[in-house]
Amino acid sequence: MGLRRLLDDLQPFFQTRPAWRPFRPLFESVERFLYSSSAQTTSAPHVRHHGNAQRLDWLYVLASLPAAFAGLRLVGHSQGLALFVPLLAVAVLTAVAWEWIFALVRGRRYGHGVFLSAWLFALVAPASLPLYQAALAMSFGFVFGRAVFGGAGRNIVNPAVLALVFLYVAFPASGHTAGGTVLEHARNGGLDALHAAGIDWWAAFLTDPSAGIGPASTAAALLGAALLLAARAASWRIMLGAALGLAAAAIAARALAADISPVYALPWHWHLVAGGYVFAVAFFATDAACAPVTNAGRWIYGLLIGALTLMIRAGESDGFSAAAFALLFASIIAPLADFVAIEQNVRRRRKRTGSAGA
């Protein structure tokens, strides 16, 4: 209560005093980190709901904690924290700096979702990533994936996904794993190579060192996905569509193109636990700003993510990169999926109205 009163007392200084005004976005960033926004809707339409954007962001962070703990346990808690904490700090400072610059130049309030973008990027980026590369990748992703579109809620791609794709393209050596992932073993010999390495499906389900700390455990990612679904914070259609899309593409690839790549020869259920796919779907594909809003569009979007991920995995992808590129392409196509779904609905209604009038 005392901290809330202190922030309320300081707020007029940042709003009225010229010397303090340039630091208003930074003050708002601290305020929004600690408390929800006090802004209220004053014009129609009014939506009454107990949740808000800040609570949704923190719900995603909370849901990702099991995956983060599982990844840190796989790396080793002390070593994992020594790598993860500086990476997270650089990602947060970079995102806050760019949000402050754009808020100051445009004269707008500080937007939400800054910490969430940095948090997810730190979870999926390689743990040993050089910090200057993390700053460059986060800068590219945040500026061109969020700020240039006008800020939070207006972006068509997830800033963390775009930052990760930039990392894979600009620094390919840093973006890939040191070895030992399910996809890498499969590429070197399919199921036989996995069995020779002592990896069965349950072992892959529990742990797969897929480049970052977050995607390392499908089991932990499923727990986070269940929390998001229970809180109705994410679309089950997108999640189920993405699972069906990957499974259907894997079945088709195994039947028709198994000789192209040993990865295509893997059974469909292996693909679901490889490459951090469940984490990608649960925490990136369901981003409300980038995903379709129509039910039919969500099905199309999810199926497309699954099919694209499977296609990209035939290349040199050995970790999270296939899912990252698939998410980026699908996010760009998401508005088209909504457009097609809406147009089809309009046509059906016109046909129904016309037949009724006749």
C-alpha positions as CSV (number, residue, x, y, z in Angstrom):
1,M,0.0,0.0,0.0
2,G,2.8,2.4,0.8
3,L,4.5,1.7,-2.5
4,R,1.3,2.3,-4.4
5,R,0.9,5.6,-2.6
6,L,4.5,6.6,-3.4
7,L,4.0,5.9,-7.1
8,D,0.8,7.9,-7.1
9,D,2.6,10.8,-5.5
10,L,5.4,10.7,-8.0
11,Q,3.2,10.4,-11.1
12,P,2.3,14.1,-11.4
13,F,5.9,15.1,-11.5
14,F,6.5,12.9,-14.6
15,Q,3.4,14.3,-16.2
16,T,3.8,18.1,-15.6
17,R,7.5,18.9,-15.0
18,P,9.5,19.3,-18.2
19,A,12.8,18.0,-16.6
20,W,11.0,14.8,-15.5
21,R,8.8,14.3,-18.6
22,P,11.5,12.4,-20.7
23,F,11.7,9.8,-18.0
24,R,7.9,9.2,-17.9
25,P,8.1,6.0,-20.0
26,L,10.6,4.5,-17.6
27,F,8.5,5.4,-14.6
28,E,5.5,3.8,-16.3
29,S,7.5,0.7,-17.0
30,V,8.3,0.3,-13.3
31,E,4.6,1.0,-12.4
32,R,3.3,-1.5,-14.9
33,F,5.8,-4.1,-13.8
34,L,4.5,-3.8,-10.2
35,Y,0.8,-3.1,-10.8
36,S,-1.8,-3.3,-13.5
37,S,-2.6,-0.3,-15.6
38,S,-5.1,2.2,-14.2
39,A,-6.4,3.1,-17.6
40,Q,-10.1,2.6,-18.2
41,T,-12.2,2.4,-21.3
42,T,-14.4,5.5,-21.6
43,S,-16.1,4.9,-24.9
44,A,-18.1,2.0,-26.5
45,P,-17.7,-0.9,-26.8
46,H,-17.3,-1.8,-23.2
47,V,-16.0,-5.3,-22.3
48,R,-16.4,-6.2,-18.6
49,H,-13.8,-8.8,-17.6
50,H,-11.7,-9.4,-14.5
51,G,-8.5,-9.9,-16.6
52,N,-6.3,-7.4,-18.5
53,A,-3.3,-7.4,-20.7
54,Q,-0.8,-7.2,-17.7
55,R,-2.4,-10.2,-16.0
56,L,-2.4,-12.2,-19.2
57,D,1.4,-11.5,-19.7
58,W,2.1,-12.6,-16.1
59,L,0.0,-15.7,-16.6
60,Y,2.2,-16.7,-19.6
61,V,5.3,-16.1,-17.5
62,L,3.8,-18.2,-14.6
63,A,2.8,-21.0,-17.1
64,S,6.3,-21.1,-18.5
65,L,8.0,-21.6,-15.1
66,P,7.7,-25.4,-15.1
67,A,9.5,-25.5,-18.4
68,A,12.1,-23.0,-17.1
69,F,12.8,-25.1,-14.0
70,A,13.0,-28.3,-16.1
71,G,15.5,-26.7,-18.4
72,L,17.6,-25.4,-15.6
73,R,17.6,-28.8,-14.0
74,L,18.8,-30.3,-17.2
75,V,21.7,-27.9,-17.6
76,G,22.4,-27.8,-13.8
77,H,20.9,-25.2,-11.6
78,S,24.0,-23.2,-10.8
79,Q,25.4,-23.3,-14.3
80,G,22.0,-22.7,-15.8
81,L,21.3,-19.7,-13.7
82,A,24.8,-18.3,-14.4
83,L,23.9,-18.4,-18.1
84,F,20.2,-17.6,-18.0
85,V,20.2,-14.6,-15.6
86,P,22.7,-12.4,-17.7
87,L,20.9,-13.4,-20.9
88,L,17.5,-12.4,-19.4
89,A,18.9,-9.1,-18.0
90,V,20.3,-8.1,-21.4
91,A,17.1,-9.0,-23.2
92,V,15.0,-7.0,-20.7
93,L,17.2,-4.0,-20.7
94,T,17.3,-4.0,-24.5
95,A,13.5,-4.3,-24.8
96,V,12.9,-1.6,-22.1
97,A,15.3,0.8,-23.8
98,W,13.6,0.5,-27.2
99,E,10.1,0.8,-25.7
100,W,11.3,3.9,-23.8
101,I,12.7,5.5,-27.0
102,F,9.6,4.9,-29.1
103,A,7.3,6.0,-26.3
104,L,9.3,9.2,-25.8
105,V,9.4,10.0,-29.6
106,R,5.8,9.2,-30.2
107,G,4.5,10.7,-27.0
108,R,2.7,7.5,-26.0
109,R,2.3,5.6,-22.8
110,Y,4.6,2.7,-22.0
111,G,3.2,-0.5,-23.5
112,H,2.7,-3.9,-21.9
113,G,4.3,-7.2,-22.8
114,V,7.9,-5.9,-22.7
115,F,9.1,-8.3,-20.0
116,L,7.2,-11.2,-21.5
117,S,8.9,-10.8,-24.9
118,A,12.3,-10.7,-23.2
119,W,11.5,-13.6,-20.9
120,L,10.4,-15.9,-23.8
121,F,13.4,-14.9,-25.9
122,A,15.8,-15.7,-23.0
123,L,14.1,-19.1,-22.6
124,V,14.4,-20.2,-26.2
125,A,17.7,-18.6,-27.1
126,P,20.8,-20.8,-26.7
127,A,21.9,-20.7,-23.1
128,S,25.6,-19.9,-24.1
129,L,24.6,-17.1,-26.5
130,P,27.1,-14.2,-26.4
131,L,25.4,-11.2,-24.8
132,Y,26.1,-8.8,-27.6
133,Q,24.4,-11.1,-30.0
134,A,21.4,-11.3,-27.6
135,A,21.2,-7.5,-27.6
136,L,21.4,-7.3,-31.4
137,A,18.8,-10.0,-31.9
138,M,16.4,-8.5,-29.3
139,S,16.8,-5.1,-30.8
140,F,15.9,-6.3,-34.3
141,G,13.0,-8.4,-33.0
142,F,11.6,-5.7,-30.8
143,V,12.0,-2.8,-33.2
144,F,10.8,-4.6,-36.4
145,G,8.5,-7.0,-34.7
146,R,6.6,-4.6,-32.4
147,A,7.7,-0.9,-32.3
148,V,7.4,-0.1,-36.0
149,F,3.8,-1.4,-36.0
150,G,2.8,1.0,-33.2
151,G,3.4,-1.0,-30.1
152,A,1.8,-3.7,-28.1
153,G,-1.3,-5.4,-29.7
154,R,-0.6,-4.0,-33.2
155,N,2.2,-6.3,-34.2
156,I,1.7,-9.1,-36.7
157,V,4.7,-11.2,-35.6
158,N,6.0,-12.1,-32.1
159,P,9.0,-10.0,-31.3
160,A,10.8,-12.9,-29.5
161,V,10.2,-15.2,-32.6
162,L,11.5,-12.5,-35.0
163,A,14.6,-12.0,-32.7
164,L,15.2,-15.7,-32.7
165,V,15.0,-16.0,-36.5
166,F,17.4,-13.0,-36.8
167,L,19.8,-14.9,-34.6
168,Y,19.6,-18.0,-36.7
169,V,20.2,-16.0,-39.9
170,A,22.8,-13.5,-38.7
171,F,24.7,-15.8,-36.3
172,P,24.0,-19.4,-37.5
173,A,26.8,-20.9,-35.4
174,S,25.4,-19.4,-32.2
175,G,21.8,-20.4,-33.0
176,H,22.4,-24.1,-33.2
177,T,23.0,-26.6,-30.4
178,A,26.2,-28.3,-29.5
179,G,24.7,-31.7,-30.1
180,G,22.6,-34.4,-28.6
181,T,19.1,-33.4,-29.7
182,V,16.5,-35.8,-30.9
183,L,16.4,-34.3,-34.4
184,E,20.2,-34.4,-34.7
185,H,20.3,-38.1,-33.9
186,A,17.4,-38.8,-36.2
187,R,19.1,-37.0,-39.1
188,N,22.2,-39.2,-38.6
189,G,20.3,-42.4,-38.8
190,G,16.6,-42.2,-37.9
191,L,15.2,-44.4,-35.2
192,D,18.2,-46.7,-35.2
193,A,20.5,-43.8,-34.3
194,L,18.1,-42.7,-31.5
195,H,18.0,-46.2,-30.0
196,A,21.8,-46.5,-30.3
197,A,22.1,-43.3,-28.3
198,G,19.9,-44.8,-25.6
199,I,17.0,-42.4,-26.3
200,D,13.5,-43.8,-26.2
201,W,10.2,-41.9,-26.7
202,W,9.6,-41.3,-23.0
203,A,13.2,-40.0,-22.5
204,A,12.6,-37.5,-25.3
205,F,9.3,-36.6,-23.8
206,L,10.9,-35.7,-20.5
207,T,14.1,-34.0,-21.8
208,D,15.4,-32.9,-25.2
209,P,18.2,-30.2,-25.2
210,S,16.6,-28.2,-28.0
211,A,18.9,-25.1,-28.0
212,G,17.3,-23.2,-25.1
213,I,16.3,-23.8,-21.5
214,G,12.5,-23.4,-22.0
215,P,11.9,-26.0,-24.8
216,A,14.0,-28.7,-23.1
217,S,11.0,-30.7,-21.6
218,T,7.9,-31.5,-23.5
219,A,6.3,-32.7,-20.3
220,A,6.9,-29.4,-18.5
221,A,5.7,-27.4,-21.6
222,L,2.5,-29.5,-21.6
223,L,1.9,-28.6,-17.9
224,G,2.2,-24.9,-18.9
225,A,-0.2,-25.4,-21.8
226,A,-2.7,-27.0,-19.5
227,L,-2.5,-24.0,-17.2
228,L,-3.1,-21.6,-20.1
229,L,-6.1,-23.7,-21.3
230,A,-7.5,-23.9,-17.8
231,A,-7.4,-20.1,-17.4
232,R,-8.8,-19.7,-20.9
233,A,-5.9,-17.6,-21.9
234,A,-5.0,-19.5,-25.0
235,S,-6.9,-21.1,-27.9
236,W,-7.3,-24.9,-27.7
237,R,-8.1,-24.8,-31.5
238,I,-4.6,-23.5,-32.3
239,M,-2.9,-26.0,-30.0
240,L,-4.9,-29.0,-31.3
241,G,-4.6,-27.8,-34.9
242,A,-0.8,-27.5,-34.5
243,A,-0.6,-31.0,-33.1
244,L,-2.8,-32.5,-35.8
245,G,-1.0,-30.5,-38.5
246,L,2.4,-31.9,-37.5
247,A,1.1,-35.4,-37.0
248,A,-0.6,-35.5,-40.4
249,A,2.4,-34.0,-42.2
250,A,4.7,-36.5,-40.4
251,I,2.5,-39.5,-41.5
252,A,2.4,-38.2,-45.1
253,A,6.1,-37.6,-45.1
254,R,6.9,-41.1,-43.8
255,A,4.7,-42.7,-46.4
256,L,5.8,-40.6,-49.4
257,A,9.2,-39.0,-48.7
258,A,11.0,-41.2,-46.2
259,D,13.9,-41.6,-48.6
260,I,14.5,-37.8,-48.7
261,S,15.6,-37.4,-45.1
262,P,15.8,-39.8,-42.1
263,V,13.9,-37.2,-40.2
264,Y,10.8,-37.9,-42.4
265,A,11.1,-41.5,-41.5
266,L,10.4,-40.8,-37.8
267,P,6.9,-41.8,-36.6
268,W,4.6,-38.9,-36.0
269,H,4.6,-39.2,-32.2
270,W,8.4,-38.6,-32.2
271,H,8.0,-35.3,-33.9
272,L,5.7,-34.0,-31.2
273,V,8.3,-34.4,-28.5
274,A,11.3,-33.1,-30.6
275,G,12.6,-29.6,-31.2
276,G,10.7,-27.9,-28.4
277,Y,7.5,-28.0,-30.5
278,V,5.0,-28.1,-27.7
279,F,6.7,-25.1,-26.0
280,A,6.5,-23.2,-29.3
281,V,2.8,-23.9,-29.8
282,A,1.8,-23.2,-26.2
283,F,3.7,-19.9,-25.7
284,F,4.2,-18.4,-29.2
285,A,1.5,-19.7,-31.5
286,T,-1.2,-18.6,-29.1
287,D,0.0,-15.0,-28.9
288,A,-3.3,-13.1,-29.1
289,A,-1.7,-10.2,-31.1
290,C,-0.4,-12.5,-33.9
291,A,-2.9,-15.3,-34.0
292,P,-6.2,-15.3,-36.0
293,V,-9.3,-14.3,-34.2
294,T,-11.8,-16.5,-36.0
295,N,-12.3,-20.1,-35.1
296,A,-11.8,-21.3,-38.6
297,G,-8.7,-19.1,-39.0
298,R,-7.3,-20.6,-35.8
299,W,-7.6,-24.1,-37.2
300,I,-5.9,-23.1,-40.4
301,Y,-3.2,-21.3,-38.5
302,G,-2.5,-24.3,-36.3
303,L,-2.5,-26.8,-39.1
304,L,-0.1,-24.5,-41.1
305,I,2.4,-24.3,-38.2
306,G,2.5,-28.1,-38.0
307,A,3.0,-28.7,-41.7
308,L,5.6,-26.0,-42.0
309,T,7.6,-27.2,-39.0
310,L,7.7,-30.7,-40.5
311,M,8.9,-29.4,-43.9
312,I,11.7,-27.3,-42.4
313,R,12.9,-30.1,-40.2
314,A,14.3,-31.9,-43.2
315,G,17.0,-29.3,-43.5
316,E,19.7,-28.5,-41.0
317,S,17.4,-27.6,-38.2
318,D,18.4,-29.5,-35.1
319,G,16.5,-27.7,-32.4
320,F,13.9,-24.9,-32.0
321,S,14.7,-23.2,-35.3
322,A,12.2,-25.2,-37.4
323,A,9.3,-24.1,-35.1
324,A,10.6,-20.5,-35.0
325,F,10.6,-20.2,-38.8
326,A,7.2,-21.9,-39.1
327,L,5.7,-19.5,-36.5
328,L,7.1,-16.5,-38.4
329,F,5.6,-17.6,-41.7
330,A,2.3,-18.6,-40.2
331,S,2.0,-15.3,-38.3
332,I,2.4,-13.4,-41.6
333,I,-0.4,-15.5,-43.2
334,A,-2.7,-15.3,-40.1
335,P,-4.6,-12.2,-41.4
336,L,-5.2,-14.0,-44.6
337,A,-6.7,-17.0,-42.7
338,D,-9.1,-14.6,-40.9
339,F,-10.0,-13.0,-44.2
340,V,-10.8,-16.3,-45.8
341,A,-12.8,-17.5,-42.8
342,I,-14.8,-14.2,-42.7
343,E,-15.5,-14.2,-46.4
344,Q,-16.7,-17.8,-46.3
345,N,-19.0,-17.0,-43.4
346,V,-20.4,-14.0,-45.3
347,R,-21.0,-16.1,-48.4
348,R,-22.9,-18.7,-46.4
349,R,-25.1,-16.1,-44.7
350,R,-25.9,-14.5,-48.1
351,K,-26.8,-17.9,-49.6
352,R,-28.9,-18.7,-46.5
353,T,-30.6,-15.3,-46.6
354,G,-31.2,-15.5,-50.4
355,S,-32.7,-19.0,-50.2
356,A,-35.0,-17.9,-47.3
357,G,-36.1,-14.8,-49.2
358,A,-36.9,-16.8,-52.3
